[in-house]
Amino acid sequence: MIEIAVVGAHLTGLPLNHELVAQGGEFRRAAGTRPCYRLFALAGGPPRRPGLLRVAARDGASIAAEVWALPDDGFGRFVASVPAPLCIGTMQLADGSTPKGFLVEPEGLAGAEDITRYGGWRGFLAAIASPTTA
């Protein structure tokens, strides 16, 4: 089994989680990244998608993630279906593990909103579902 960390629409209960399950994915644990990432809501969709970008530690934050595990063949099929500007790279998690995971190519940030302040995709979705009024 190969571990893969997800931070957006593939999280449990969200619109693309079925893609992990269809490839034999098993939920392993909730995790946070090391504080060297920024999270962006990418332009386009549906579904809405985030992009995780690694930055210098002084410029980043810990972002909520889930770690799943896929069988070798399911991992290959899953990764082959990831559309640009998303990509699969090595993520650094707060627990010291370094699973493969979703990242975004810098070019994909055109028109994106920095949503790091929400701590994760679920925090962002909750904020836009019930915006505060001034």
N, CA, C and O atoms as a GROMACS GRO file, in nm:
protein
  536
    1MET      N    1   0.085  -0.118   0.000
    1MET     CA    2   0.000   0.000   0.000
    1MET      C    3   0.089   0.124   0.000
    1MET      O    4   0.191   0.129   0.068
    2ILE      N    5   0.048   0.222  -0.077
    2ILE     CA    6   0.122   0.347  -0.087
    2ILE      C    7   0.037   0.457  -0.026
    2ILE      O    8  -0.079   0.475  -0.064
    3GLU      N    9   0.094   0.530   0.069
    3GLU     CA   10   0.020   0.639   0.133
    3GLU      C   11   0.015   0.762   0.043
    3GLU      O   12   0.111   0.796  -0.025
    4ILE      N   13  -0.100   0.828   0.047
    4ILE     CA   14  -0.119   0.954  -0.024
    4ILE      C   15  -0.198   1.048   0.066
    4ILE      O   16  -0.300   1.010   0.123
    5ALA      N   17  -0.150   1.171   0.077
    5ALA     CA   18  -0.216   1.272   0.160
    5ALA      C   19  -0.304   1.360   0.070
    5ALA      O   20  -0.263   1.400  -0.039
    6VAL      N   21  -0.423   1.388   0.120
    6VAL     CA   22  -0.517   1.472   0.045
    6VAL      C   23  -0.558   1.589   0.133
    6VAL      O   24  -0.564   1.578   0.256
    7VAL      N   25  -0.586   1.703   0.069
    7VAL     CA   26  -0.621   1.823   0.145
    7VAL      C   27  -0.749   1.891   0.096
    7VAL      O   28  -0.786   1.996   0.148
    8GLY      N   29  -0.817   1.834  -0.003
    8GLY     CA   30  -0.932   1.903  -0.060
    8GLY      C   31  -1.049   1.814  -0.092
    8GLY      O   32  -1.101   1.745  -0.004
    9ALA      N   33  -1.093   1.815  -0.216
    9ALA     CA   34  -1.215   1.748  -0.259
    9ALA      C   35  -1.210   1.596  -0.243
    9ALA      O   36  -1.312   1.529  -0.257
   10HIS      N   37  -1.091   1.540  -0.214
   10HIS     CA   38  -1.079   1.396  -0.189
   10HIS      C   39  -1.093   1.360  -0.041
   10HIS      O   40  -1.087   1.242  -0.006
   11LEU      N   41  -1.109   1.459   0.046
   11LEU     CA   42  -1.128   1.431   0.188
   11LEU      C   43  -1.255   1.350   0.210
   11LEU      O   44  -1.348   1.356   0.129
   12THR      N   45  -1.260   1.275   0.318
   12THR     CA   46  -1.377   1.194   0.352
   12THR      C   47  -1.504   1.277   0.347
   12THR      O   48  -1.513   1.384   0.407
   13GLY      N   49  -1.604   1.226   0.272
   13GLY     CA   50  -1.733   1.292   0.263
   13GLY      C   51  -1.743   1.402   0.160
   13GLY      O   52  -1.851   1.459   0.140
   14LEU      N   53  -1.633   1.434   0.094
   14LEU     CA   54  -1.636   1.542  -0.006
   14LEU      C   55  -1.649   1.482  -0.147
   14LEU      O   56  -1.632   1.362  -0.164
   15PRO      N   57  -1.679   1.565  -0.249
   15PRO     CA   58  -1.721   1.516  -0.380
   15PRO      C   59  -1.630   1.418  -0.453
   15PRO      O   60  -1.680   1.337  -0.531
   16LEU      N   61  -1.498   1.422  -0.432
   16LEU     CA   62  -1.410   1.333  -0.506
   16LEU      C   63  -1.354   1.217  -0.423
   16LEU      O   64  -1.270   1.142  -0.472
   17ASN      N   65  -1.400   1.203  -0.299
   17ASN     CA   66  -1.350   1.094  -0.213
   17ASN      C   67  -1.375   0.957  -0.276
   17ASN      O   68  -1.296   0.865  -0.257
   18HIS      N   69  -1.484   0.945  -0.350
   18HIS     CA   70  -1.517   0.817  -0.414
   18HIS      C   71  -1.406   0.769  -0.507
   18HIS      O   72  -1.393   0.649  -0.530
   19GLU      N   73  -1.326   0.862  -0.561
   19GLU     CA   74  -1.216   0.821  -0.649
   19GLU      C   75  -1.110   0.742  -0.573
   19GLU      O   76  -1.053   0.647  -0.627
   20LEU      N   77  -1.082   0.780  -0.449
   20LEU     CA   78  -0.989   0.703  -0.366
   20LEU      C   79  -1.047   0.566  -0.333
   20LEU      O   80  -0.979   0.464  -0.344
   21VAL      N   81  -1.172   0.565  -0.293
   21VAL     CA   82  -1.238   0.440  -0.255
   21VAL      C   83  -1.244   0.344  -0.374
   21VAL      O   84  -1.221   0.224  -0.357
   22ALA      N   85  -1.273   0.396  -0.494
   22ALA     CA   86  -1.283   0.312  -0.614
   22ALA      C   87  -1.151   0.244  -0.649
   22ALA      O   88  -1.150   0.140  -0.714
   23GLN      N   89  -1.040   0.304  -0.606
   23GLN     CA   90  -0.908   0.245  -0.634
   23GLN      C   91  -0.857   0.160  -0.518
   23GLN      O   92  -0.739   0.126  -0.512
   24GLY      N   93  -0.947   0.125  -0.426
   24GLY     CA   94  -0.910   0.040  -0.313
   24GLY      C   95  -0.850   0.117  -0.196
   24GLY      O   96  -0.784   0.058  -0.111
   25GLY      N   97  -0.874   0.248  -0.193
   25GLY     CA   98  -0.817   0.332  -0.088
   25GLY      C   99  -0.872   0.300   0.050
   25GLY      O  100  -0.990   0.268   0.066
   26GLU      N  101  -0.785   0.311   0.150
   26GLU     CA  102  -0.822   0.292   0.289
   26GLU      C  103  -0.777   0.415   0.368
   26GLU      O  104  -0.663   0.458   0.357
   27PHE      N  105  -0.869   0.470   0.446
   27PHE     CA  106  -0.835   0.583   0.532
   27PHE      C  107  -0.737   0.536   0.639
   27PHE      O  108  -0.759   0.433   0.703
   28ARG      N  109  -0.629   0.612   0.657
   28ARG     CA  110  -0.530   0.578   0.759
   28ARG      C  111  -0.536   0.672   0.879
   28ARG      O  112  -0.541   0.626   0.994
   29ARG      N  113  -0.536   0.804   0.854
   29ARG     CA  114  -0.534   0.896   0.969
   29ARG      C  115  -0.556   1.040   0.922
   29ARG      O  116  -0.533   1.074   0.806
   30ALA      N  117  -0.603   1.122   1.016
   30ALA     CA  118  -0.606   1.266   0.995
   30ALA      C  119  -0.468   1.317   1.034
   30ALA      O  120  -0.404   1.262   1.124
   31ALA      N  121  -0.423   1.420   0.968
   31ALA     CA  122  -0.289   1.473   0.993
   31ALA      C  123  -0.287   1.621   0.960
   31ALA      O  124  -0.381   1.675   0.901
   32GLY      N  125  -0.180   1.684   0.998
   32GLY     CA  126  -0.154   1.822   0.959
   32GLY      C  127  -0.019   1.825   0.890
   32GLY      O  128   0.068   1.743   0.918
   33THR      N  129  -0.003   1.919   0.801
   33THR     CA  130   0.127   1.933   0.736
   33THR      C  131   0.224   2.003   0.830
   33THR      O  132   0.183   2.064   0.929
   34ARG      N  133   0.351   1.995   0.799
   34ARG     CA  134   0.446   2.082   0.867
   34ARG      C  135   0.410   2.224   0.825
   34ARG      O  136   0.346   2.241   0.721
   35PRO      N  137   0.449   2.325   0.901
   35PRO     CA  138   0.407   2.463   0.870
   35PRO      C  139   0.489   2.526   0.758
   35PRO      O  140   0.546   2.634   0.775
   36CYS      N  141   0.495   2.458   0.645
   36CYS     CA  142   0.570   2.510   0.530
   36CYS      C  143   0.486   2.507   0.404
   36CYS      O  144   0.538   2.485   0.294
   37TYR      N  145   0.356   2.530   0.419
   37TYR     CA  146   0.264   2.528   0.304
   37TYR      C  147   0.169   2.647   0.310
   37TYR      O  148   0.144   2.704   0.416
   38ARG      N  149   0.118   2.682   0.193
   38ARG     CA  150   0.008   2.777   0.181
   38ARG      C  151  -0.100   2.706   0.099
   38ARG      O  152  -0.069   2.629   0.008
   39LEU      N  153  -0.224   2.733   0.133
   39LEU     CA  154  -0.337   2.669   0.067
   39LEU      C  155  -0.414   2.774  -0.013
   39LEU      O  156  -0.438   2.885   0.035
   40PHE      N  157  -0.452   2.737  -0.134
   40PHE     CA  158  -0.521   2.827  -0.225
   40PHE      C  159  -0.649   2.762  -0.277
   40PHE      O  160  -0.652   2.641  -0.302
   41ALA      N  161  -0.755   2.842  -0.294
   41ALA     CA  162  -0.875   2.798  -0.364
   41ALA      C  163  -0.849   2.831  -0.511
   41ALA      O  164  -0.838   2.948  -0.548
   42LEU      N  165  -0.840   2.728  -0.593
   42LEU     CA  166  -0.807   2.747  -0.734
   42LEU      C  167  -0.928   2.798  -0.811
   42LEU      O  168  -1.043   2.774  -0.775
   43ALA      N  169  -0.899   2.870  -0.918
   43ALA     CA  170  -1.005   2.917  -1.007
   43ALA      C  171  -1.063   2.795  -1.080
   43ALA      O  172  -0.995   2.694  -1.097
   44GLY      N  173  -1.188   2.806  -1.122
   44GLY     CA  174  -1.249   2.698  -1.200
   44GLY      C  175  -1.332   2.604  -1.114
   44GLY      O  176  -1.363   2.632  -0.998
   45GLY      N  177  -1.367   2.492  -1.174
   45GLY     CA  178  -1.452   2.392  -1.110
   45GLY      C  179  -1.580   2.380  -1.189
   45GLY      O  180  -1.586   2.438  -1.298
   46PRO      N  181  -1.679   2.314  -1.146
   46PRO     CA  182  -1.685   2.236  -1.024
   46PRO      C  183  -1.615   2.102  -1.038
   46PRO      O  184  -1.588   2.058  -1.150
   47PRO      N  185  -1.584   2.035  -0.929
   47PRO     CA  186  -1.597   2.088  -0.794
   47PRO      C  187  -1.487   2.189  -0.765
   47PRO      O  188  -1.386   2.194  -0.835
   48ARG      N  189  -1.508   2.268  -0.662
   48ARG     CA  190  -1.403   2.360  -0.618
   48ARG      C  191  -1.285   2.276  -0.574
   48ARG      O  192  -1.303   2.168  -0.516
   49ARG      N  193  -1.165   2.325  -0.601
   49ARG     CA  194  -1.045   2.250  -0.565
   49ARG      C  195  -0.943   2.341  -0.501
   49ARG      O  196  -0.930   2.458  -0.538
   50PRO      N  197  -0.869   2.287  -0.403
   50PRO     CA  198  -0.760   2.364  -0.345
   50PRO      C  199  -0.628   2.328  -0.412
   50PRO      O  200  -0.616   2.226  -0.480
   51GLY      N  201  -0.531   2.412  -0.391
   51GLY     CA  202  -0.395   2.385  -0.432
   51GLY      C  203  -0.303   2.410  -0.314
   51GLY      O  204  -0.311   2.516  -0.250
   52LEU      N  205  -0.217   2.316  -0.284
   52LEU     CA  206  -0.123   2.326  -0.172
   52LEU      C  207   0.015   2.354  -0.229
   52LEU      O  208   0.066   2.279  -0.313
   53LEU      N  209   0.076   2.462  -0.184
   53LEU     CA  210   0.207   2.504  -0.234
   53LEU      C  211   0.306   2.506  -0.120
   53LEU      O  212   0.281   2.566  -0.015
   54ARG      N  213   0.421   2.440  -0.140
   54ARG     CA  214   0.526   2.444  -0.038
   54ARG      C  215   0.599   2.577  -0.047
   54ARG      O  216   0.633   2.624  -0.156
   55VAL      N  217   0.622   2.638   0.068
   55VAL     CA  218   0.689   2.768   0.077
   55VAL      C  219   0.793   2.760   0.188
   55VAL      O  220   0.804   2.658   0.257
   56ALA      N  221   0.869   2.866   0.206
   56ALA     CA  222   0.964   2.872   0.318
   56ALA      C  223   0.887   2.861   0.449
   56ALA      O  224   0.776   2.914   0.460
   57ALA      N  225   0.944   2.794   0.547
   57ALA     CA  226   0.876   2.771   0.676
   57ALA      C  227   0.824   2.900   0.737
   57ALA      O  228   0.716   2.901   0.795
   58ARG      N  229   0.898   3.008   0.726
   58ARG     CA  230   0.854   3.135   0.786
   58ARG      C  231   0.731   3.194   0.716
   58ARG      O  232   0.665   3.283   0.770
   59ASP      N  233   0.700   3.144   0.596
   59ASP     CA  234   0.587   3.196   0.518
   59ASP      C  235   0.467   3.102   0.517
   59ASP      O  236   0.366   3.132   0.455
   60GLY      N  237   0.478   2.987   0.585
   60GLY     CA  238   0.374   2.886   0.575
   60GLY      C  239   0.296   2.863   0.702
   60GLY      O  240   0.314   2.932   0.803
   61ALA      N  241   0.209   2.765   0.696
   61ALA     CA  242   0.125   2.726   0.809
   61ALA      C  243   0.099   2.576   0.798
   61ALA      O  244   0.122   2.516   0.694
   62SER      N  245   0.051   2.517   0.907
   62SER     CA  246   0.010   2.377   0.905
   62SER      C  247  -0.131   2.371   0.844
   62SER      O  248  -0.219   2.450   0.879
   63ILE      N  249  -0.149   2.278   0.752
   63ILE     CA  250  -0.277   2.262   0.683
   63ILE      C  251  -0.333   2.124   0.714
   63ILE      O  252  -0.260   2.025   0.710
   64ALA      N  253  -0.462   2.116   0.743
   64ALA     CA  254  -0.528   1.989   0.772
   64ALA      C  255  -0.527   1.898   0.651
   64ALA      O  256  -0.550   1.943   0.538
   65ALA      N  257  -0.500   1.770   0.675
   65ALA     CA  258  -0.493   1.671   0.567
   65ALA      C  259  -0.547   1.538   0.617
   65ALA      O  260  -0.567   1.519   0.737
   66GLU      N  261  -0.571   1.446   0.524
   66GLU     CA  262  -0.600   1.307   0.555
   66GLU      C  263  -0.498   1.223   0.480
   66GLU      O  264  -0.459   1.256   0.368
   67VAL      N  265  -0.457   1.114   0.542
   67VAL     CA  266  -0.367   1.019   0.477
   67VAL      C  267  -0.447   0.894   0.445
   67VAL      O  268  -0.510   0.834   0.533
   68TRP      N  269  -0.444   0.856   0.320
   68TRP     CA  270  -0.507   0.735   0.269
   68TRP      C  271  -0.398   0.642   0.220
   68TRP      O  272  -0.284   0.685   0.199
   69ALA      N  273  -0.431   0.517   0.201
   69ALA     CA  274  -0.337   0.422   0.143
   69ALA      C  275  -0.406   0.351   0.027
   69ALA      O  276  -0.522   0.310   0.037
   70LEU      N  277  -0.333   0.337  -0.082
   70LEU     CA  278  -0.385   0.272  -0.202
   70LEU      C  279  -0.295   0.155  -0.240
   70LEU      O  280  -0.174   0.162  -0.218
   71PRO      N  281  -0.352   0.047  -0.295
   71PRO     CA  282  -0.267  -0.059  -0.349
   71PRO      C  283  -0.186  -0.004  -0.466
   71PRO      O  284  -0.226   0.094  -0.528
   72ASP      N  285  -0.074  -0.066  -0.496
   72ASP     CA  286   0.016  -0.016  -0.600
   72ASP      C  287  -0.056   0.016  -0.731
   72ASP      O  288  -0.038   0.124  -0.786
   73ASP      N  289  -0.137  -0.078  -0.781
   73ASP     CA  290  -0.203  -0.055  -0.909
   73ASP      C  291  -0.308   0.056  -0.900
   73ASP      O  292  -0.322   0.135  -0.993
   74GLY      N  293  -0.380   0.062  -0.788
   74GLY     CA  294  -0.477   0.169  -0.768
   74GLY      C  295  -0.410   0.305  -0.757
   74GLY      O  296  -0.462   0.405  -0.807
   75PHE      N  297  -0.294   0.309  -0.692
   75PHE     CA  298  -0.217   0.434  -0.682
   75PHE      C  299  -0.179   0.483  -0.822
   75PHE      O  300  -0.193   0.601  -0.854
   76GLY      N  301  -0.130   0.391  -0.905
   76GLY     CA  302  -0.092   0.428  -1.041
   76GLY      C  303  -0.208   0.484  -1.121
   76GLY      O  304  -0.193   0.587  -1.188
   77ARG      N  305  -0.322   0.418  -1.115
   77ARG     CA  306  -0.440   0.467  -1.188
   77ARG      C  307  -0.485   0.602  -1.134
   77ARG      O  308  -0.521   0.692  -1.210
   78PHE      N  309  -0.484   0.616  -1.001
   78PHE     CA  310  -0.527   0.740  -0.938
   78PHE      C  311  -0.437   0.856  -0.978
   78PHE      O  312  -0.487   0.961  -1.019
   79VAL      N  313  -0.308   0.838  -0.968
   79VAL     CA  314  -0.212   0.945  -1.002
   79VAL      C  315  -0.222   0.982  -1.149
   79VAL      O  316  -0.209   1.099  -1.185
   80ALA      N  317  -0.244   0.884  -1.234
   80ALA     CA  318  -0.254   0.911  -1.378
   80ALA      C  319  -0.374   1.000  -1.410
   80ALA      O  320  -0.375   1.064  -1.515
   81SER      N  321  -0.473   1.004  -1.323
   81SER     CA  322  -0.593   1.084  -1.348
   81SER      C  323  -0.588   1.225  -1.291
   81SER      O  324  -0.682   1.302  -1.309
   82VAL      N  325  -0.479   1.261  -1.224
   82VAL     CA  326  -0.469   1.393  -1.161
   82VAL      C  327  -0.445   1.499  -1.269
   82VAL      O  328  -0.345   1.493  -1.340
   83PRO      N  329  -0.536   1.596  -1.283
   83PRO     CA  330  -0.521   1.698  -1.388
   83PRO      C  331  -0.431   1.814  -1.343
   83PRO      O  332  -0.430   1.852  -1.226
   84ALA      N  333  -0.358   1.869  -1.439
   84ALA     CA  334  -0.280   1.990  -1.413
   84ALA      C  335  -0.379   2.102  -1.381
   84ALA      O  336  -0.489   2.102  -1.436
   85PRO      N  337  -0.346   2.195  -1.297
   85PRO     CA  338  -0.215   2.226  -1.241
   85PRO      C  339  -0.184   2.149  -1.113
   85PRO      O  340  -0.083   2.176  -1.048
   86LEU      N  341  -0.271   2.054  -1.076
   86LEU     CA  342  -0.239   1.972  -0.959
   86LEU      C  343  -0.134   1.869  -0.999
   86LEU      O  344  -0.122   1.833  -1.116
   87CYS      N  345  -0.060   1.824  -0.901
   87CYS     CA  346   0.042   1.723  -0.924
   87CYS      C  347   0.062   1.645  -0.795
   87CYS      O  348   0.012   1.684  -0.690
   88ILE      N  349   0.133   1.536  -0.805
   88ILE     CA  350   0.164   1.454  -0.688
   88ILE      C  351   0.312   1.471  -0.656
   88ILE      O  352   0.397   1.453  -0.743
   89GLY      N  353   0.340   1.505  -0.532
   89GLY     CA  354   0.478   1.520  -0.487
   89GLY      C  355   0.491   1.464  -0.347
   89GLY      O  356   0.399   1.398  -0.298
   90THR      N  357   0.601   1.488  -0.284
   90THR     CA  358   0.624   1.441  -0.148
   90THR      C  359   0.585   1.551  -0.050
   90THR      O  360   0.636   1.663  -0.057
   91MET      N  361   0.493   1.518   0.040
   91MET     CA  362   0.447   1.615   0.140
   91MET      C  363   0.519   1.590   0.271
   91MET      O  364   0.564   1.479   0.299
   92GLN      N  365   0.530   1.694   0.350
   92GLN     CA  366   0.590   1.684   0.482
   92GLN      C  367   0.481   1.704   0.587
   92GLN      O  368   0.421   1.811   0.596
   93LEU      N  369   0.458   1.600   0.666
   93LEU     CA  370   0.354   1.608   0.768
   93LEU      C  371   0.414   1.635   0.905
   93LEU      O  372   0.531   1.607   0.930
   94ALA      N  373   0.331   1.690   0.992
   94ALA     CA  374   0.375   1.728   1.126
   94ALA      C  375   0.425   1.609   1.207
   94ALA      O  376   0.507   1.625   1.297
   95ASP      N  377   0.375   1.488   1.175
   95ASP     CA  378   0.417   1.369   1.248
   95ASP      C  379   0.552   1.314   1.200
   95ASP      O  380   0.598   1.210   1.248
   96GLY      N  381   0.614   1.384   1.104
   96GLY     CA  382   0.743   1.342   1.052
   96GLY      C  383   0.735   1.252   0.931
   96GLY      O  384   0.838   1.223   0.869
   97SER      N  385   0.617   1.206   0.895
   97SER     CA  386   0.604   1.120   0.777
   97SER      C  387   0.607   1.205   0.650
   97SER      O  388   0.582   1.325   0.653
   98THR      N  389   0.638   1.140   0.539
   98THR     CA  390   0.650   1.209   0.411
   98THR      C  391   0.578   1.130   0.300
   98THR      O  392   0.642   1.079   0.208
   99PRO      N  393   0.445   1.121   0.309
   99PRO     CA  394   0.371   1.051   0.205
   99PRO      C  395   0.367   1.131   0.076
   99PRO      O  396   0.396   1.251   0.074
  100LYS      N  397   0.331   1.065  -0.031
  100LYS     CA  398   0.300   1.137  -0.154
  100LYS      C  399   0.172   1.214  -0.129
  100LYS      O  400   0.092   1.176  -0.043
  101GLY      N  401   0.152   1.322  -0.202
  101GLY     CA  402   0.032   1.400  -0.180
  101GLY      C  403   0.009   1.504  -0.287
  101GLY      O  404   0.094   1.527  -0.373
  102PHE      N  405  -0.108   1.565  -0.281
  102PHE     CA  406  -0.148   1.666  -0.379
  102PHE      C  407  -0.075   1.798  -0.355
  102PHE      O  408  -0.075   1.851  -0.244
  103LEU      N  409  -0.015   1.850  -0.460
  103LEU     CA  410   0.047   1.982  -0.459
  103LEU      C  411  -0.005   2.056  -0.582
  103LEU      O  412  -0.075   1.998  -0.665
  104VAL      N  413   0.029   2.183  -0.593
  104VAL     CA  414  -0.011   2.261  -0.710
  104VAL      C  415   0.113   2.322  -0.775
  104VAL      O  416   0.206   2.364  -0.706
  105GLU      N  417   0.112   2.325  -0.906
  105GLU     CA  418   0.218   2.393  -0.981
  105GLU      C  419   0.196   2.543  -0.965
  105GLU      O  420   0.081   2.588  -0.970
  106PRO      N  421   0.301   2.621  -0.946
  106PRO     CA  422   0.284   2.766  -0.926
  106PRO      C  423   0.201   2.834  -1.035
  106PRO      O  424   0.127   2.928  -1.006
  107GLU      N  425   0.212   2.789  -1.157
  107GLU     CA  426   0.134   2.850  -1.267
  107GLU      C  427  -0.016   2.838  -1.243
  107GLU      O  428  -0.093   2.921  -1.290
  108GLY      N  429  -0.058   2.736  -1.169
  108GLY     CA  430  -0.198   2.714  -1.141
  108GLY      C  431  -0.258   2.812  -1.042
  108GLY      O  432  -0.378   2.808  -1.016
  109LEU      N  433  -0.175   2.900  -0.986
  109LEU     CA  434  -0.224   2.994  -0.886
  109LEU      C  435  -0.282   3.122  -0.948
  109LEU      O  436  -0.331   3.208  -0.874
  110ALA      N  437  -0.278   3.135  -1.080
  110ALA     CA  438  -0.339   3.252  -1.145
  110ALA      C  439  -0.488   3.254  -1.112
  110ALA      O  440  -0.560   3.159  -1.142
  111GLY      N  441  -0.533   3.362  -1.053
  111GLY     CA  442  -0.674   3.377  -1.017
  111GLY      C  443  -0.715   3.303  -0.891
  111GLY      O  444  -0.833   3.301  -0.857
  112ALA      N  445  -0.619   3.242  -0.822
  112ALA     CA  446  -0.650   3.168  -0.699
  112ALA      C  447  -0.655   3.261  -0.579
  112ALA      O  448  -0.593   3.367  -0.578
  113GLU      N  449  -0.730   3.218  -0.477
  113GLU     CA  450  -0.739   3.294  -0.352
  113GLU      C  451  -0.660   3.222  -0.244
  113GLU      O  452  -0.676   3.101  -0.225
  114ASP      N  453  -0.574   3.294  -0.173
  114ASP     CA  454  -0.499   3.236  -0.062
  114ASP      C  455  -0.595   3.214   0.055
  114ASP      O  456  -0.651   3.309   0.109
  115ILE      N  457  -0.613   3.087   0.093
  115ILE     CA  458  -0.707   3.054   0.200
  115ILE      C  459  -0.635   2.987   0.319
  115ILE      O  460  -0.698   2.919   0.399
  116THR      N  461  -0.506   3.007   0.328
  116THR     CA  462  -0.427   2.947   0.435
  116THR      C  463  -0.485   2.977   0.572
  116THR      O  464  -0.481   2.892   0.661
  117ARG      N  465  -0.540   3.097   0.590
  117ARG     CA  466  -0.592   3.140   0.721
  117ARG      C  467  -0.700   3.049   0.776
  117ARG      O  468  -0.727   3.052   0.897
  118TYR      N  469  -0.764   2.968   0.692
  118TYR     CA  470  -0.870   2.879   0.738
  118TYR      C  471  -0.817   2.746   0.792
  118TYR      O  472  -0.893   2.668   0.849
  119GLY      N  473  -0.688   2.720   0.775
  119GLY     CA  474  -0.627   2.599   0.830
  119GLY      C  475  -0.653   2.472   0.753
  119GLY      O  476  -0.599   2.366   0.786
  120GLY      N  477  -0.734   2.480   0.650
  120GLY     CA  478  -0.765   2.362   0.570
  120GLY      C  479  -0.887   2.386   0.483
  120GLY      O  480  -0.956   2.487   0.495
  121TRP      N  481  -0.912   2.290   0.396
  121TRP     CA  482  -1.021   2.300   0.300
  121TRP      C  483  -1.157   2.301   0.370
  121TRP      O  484  -1.245   2.378   0.332
  122ARG      N  485  -1.175   2.216   0.471
  122ARG     CA  486  -1.304   2.213   0.542
  122ARG      C  487  -1.330   2.347   0.612
  122ARG      O  488  -1.444   2.395   0.613
  123GLY      N  489  -1.227   2.407   0.668
  123GLY     CA  490  -1.243   2.538   0.732
  123GLY      C  491  -1.286   2.644   0.631
  123GLY      O  492  -1.370   2.728   0.661
  124PHE      N  493  -1.228   2.638   0.513
  124PHE     CA  494  -1.266   2.731   0.406
  124PHE      C  495  -1.410   2.707   0.362
  124PHE      O  496  -1.487   2.803   0.349
  125LEU      N  497  -1.447   2.581   0.340
  125LEU     CA  498  -1.584   2.551   0.297
  125LEU      C  499  -1.686   2.596   0.402
  125LEU      O  500  -1.792   2.647   0.366
  126ALA      N  501  -1.654   2.579   0.529
  126ALA     CA  502  -1.744   2.624   0.636
  126ALA      C  503  -1.758   2.776   0.634
  126ALA      O  504  -1.867   2.829   0.655
  127ALA      N  505  -1.649   2.846   0.608
  127ALA     CA  506  -1.651   2.993   0.606
  127ALA      C  507  -1.735   3.046   0.491
  127ALA      O  508  -1.807   3.145   0.508
  128ILE      N  509  -1.727   2.983   0.375
  128ILE     CA  510  -1.804   3.034   0.262
  128ILE      C  511  -1.949   2.989   0.269
  128ILE      O  512  -2.035   3.051   0.207
  129ALA      N  513  -1.977   2.883   0.345
  129ALA     CA  514  -2.116   2.837   0.361
  129ALA      C  515  -2.194   2.927   0.456
  129ALA      O  516  -2.315   2.942   0.443
  130SER      N  517  -2.124   2.988   0.550
  130SER     CA  518  -2.192   3.077   0.645
  130SER      C  519  -2.106   3.201   0.667
  130SER      O  520  -2.046   3.220   0.774
  131PRO      N  521  -2.100   3.286   0.564
  131PRO     CA  522  -2.018   3.407   0.576
  131PRO      C  523  -2.073   3.502   0.684
  131PRO      O  524  -2.193   3.510   0.708
  132THR      N  525  -1.981   3.571   0.746
  132THR     CA  526  -2.022   3.670   0.846
  132THR      C  527  -2.055   3.800   0.777
  132THR      O  528  -2.001   3.832   0.671
  133THR      N  529  -2.144   3.875   0.837
  133THR     CA  530  -2.178   4.005   0.782
  133THR      C  531  -2.114   4.114   0.867
  133THR      O  532  -2.101   4.100   0.988
  134ALA      N  533  -2.076   4.219   0.802
  134ALA     CA  534  -2.010   4.330   0.875
  134ALA      C  535  -2.110   4.433   0.918
  134ALA      O  536  -2.074   4.532   0.980
   0.00000   0.00000   0.00000
